[in-house]
Amino acid sequence: MRAVILAAGVGRRLGHDKPKILLRFGGRTLLERHLAIFGALGVRDVVIGIGHEAIAIERALEALGQTDVSTIYNPDYEQGSILTLWCVREALTAGGPVLLMDGDVLYDRRVLAPLVETRHADCLLVDRAYEPGDEPVKVGLVDGAPADFGKTIDPALEPYGESVGFFRLSDGTAKALIETAGRMIEEGGSERPMEDAVAAVIRAADPPFGFEDVTGLPWIEIDFPEDVDRAGTEILPKLVDNDS
């Protein structure tokens, strides 16, 4: 199985220049933690979409001895993350199941394992214990399957939970995602987040996406300074021993 991580963004809301994937918790960067979890779950093929402070990420990989990890540079990283998605299109559509992941998440292998082991060809992770508001990316269900996805979803649907930002895609769905992203960019959507393309694919999926419920497991997306604090004080102590 292949994993494609998006880690090109500037992270302006965080208020410093360091790439978020190089943030350090408990003496280890998010990058180190991703790679350790991949190793524990048997994911050997890893591609990272980089942009902001790309050299720092490549040097970190070199220092870790991760010569087999591929990087793909997005020169337009200051625009929408949909452009990073487009840059990694060959890695996403190289065949077979692929994991598409945000790089700015602190978690342990219990969060990712259900996505690796799921019976669903196309799948996302959902956490029902989330704080309502404008920031969480929500998942709405119809007949027990994801039917809408985004910070704002169809008002006719009740949000089931928050997306972790990790997806498992079949070959056909990965190709549909890239086709959708390309069309959005061509129509002037270069500032759009990659979640817009994901949402369009989820809404159109037939058969529908499945989901795995990771409620109660430790994870946090790092967007704001308070997320850094919470990651260190609340999430880090809950990580399983060999990931923490």
Salt bridges, closest charged atoms under 4 A:
GLU32 OE2 - ARG24 NH1 3.52
ASP45 OD2 - ARG2 NE 3.39
GLU78 OE1 - ARG12 NH2 3.16
ASP104 OD2 - LYS20 NZ 2.68
ASP108 OD2 - ARG110 NH2 2.62
GLU135 OE2 - ARG13 NH1 3.06
GLU135 OE2 - LYS151 NZ 3.36
ASP148 OD1 - ARG203 NE 2.53
ASP171 OD2 - LYS175 NZ 3.36
ASP196 OD2 - ARG192 NE 2.94
ASP213 OD2 - ARG128 NE 2.53
ASP223 OD1 - ARG13 NH2 3.36
ASP223 OD1 - LYS20 NZ 3.15
GLU234 OE1 - ARG230 NE 2.90
ASP243 OD2 - ARG109 NH1 3.68
